[in-house]
Amino acid sequence: MEIRCGGPQAAATTRSLPRLALNTIPYIPTPTTPAQAWMQTKADASLLAGLLAALDVAALGLLWYGTGNLAAPALAALALNGVDFWHLHGEVLRAEAKVGRHGTGGSA
């Protein structure tokens, strides 16, 4: 590929650009065994959890910086964890109710 600059010196300013080598992109093999697939899924989930934790800390730090009061991010963190706990508790209750309907519950 050549680039020509306009003007009277067009022949003198012709330069050629190097071609991009598409085969230099590293090959990442796809998992072939169930163990490899599990490890890849675990690594992806860990990366996502780490990114979410970093964003959470950054957001709470910005809230602290913006308000100048440590109670604001503490309250926000407790509220978010309270919502998570509420949903988790609801899922546990639904699972127990489902087990109880099928008659395979424990010894109570």
Buried (B, 14 or more C-beta within 10 A) or exposed (E): EEEEEEEEEEEEEEEEEEEEEEEEEEEEEEEEEEEEEEEEEEEEEEEEEEEEEEEBEEBBEEBBEEEEEEEBBEEBBEEEEEEEEEEEEEEEEEEEEEEEEEEEEEEE
